[in-house]
């Protein structure tokens, strides 16, 4: 990750019980959060309709749930 990317999109440390699965899910959760914030900004700025924003967030949520199931958390 470049320095500019780290400044613009910082990632939080993981403080929970360390397992590779928990660390991966935390990363997936942070990515979900980042993408939702972008979708919300696009909707607020009029670049996406409310329905399209909802649909995209619902798809991201399904992906996050699937990752949790695949990681057996």
N, C-alpha and C positions, 0 to 999 in steps of 0.2 A: 504494500500500500504506500503510495507516495505521501510526502509530507503535506501537500495541499489537501489530499483526500482525508488525511488524519485530522487536519484542522477543521475542514468543512463538515465532516461526518465522523465525529469521535465515537469510539466504542467504549462502553463501560467495562470495568473489570468484572470478573466473575467471582463472587464471594461465597457461593454455595458449596455443598459437598462435591469435591472433585471426582468426577468420573468422565471418561471420554464422551459418554452419551449426554450427560448434563451440560458439558462444555459445548458440544455441538448444538444442543437444543437452545442454549443461551444465545449462541451466535445466530441461529435461525430466528429467534424471537427478536433480537435487535434488528436484523434485516427486515423482518415484518414491520416493526415499528417505523423504521426509516422509510420504507416504501409507502406505508399508510400516510405518513406525514407529507410525502410528495404528492400522493393522490389527492389528499385534502387541499393542498395548496393549489393544485390544478383546478379543482372544483371551485374553490373560492375565487380564483382568478378568471373563471368563466371558460376555461379550456376543456373542461369535462362537464357533462351533465351530472346532476345528482344521482340519477339512475346508473349511469356508467361508473361513477365513483363507487357507488354501493356494490355493483357487480364485481368490480375489480378487487375491492376489499374483501368481499365474500370469497372470491377465488383464492386470495392470499391466505385467508383464514383456513380454508380447506387444506391448502398446502401445509400450513403450520400444524394443523391437527394430524395430517398424514405423517409428517416428520416425527411428531411425538410418538405415534403408534409404531413407526418403523424403528425408532430408537428404544422402544420398550420402556418408556419412562412412566 
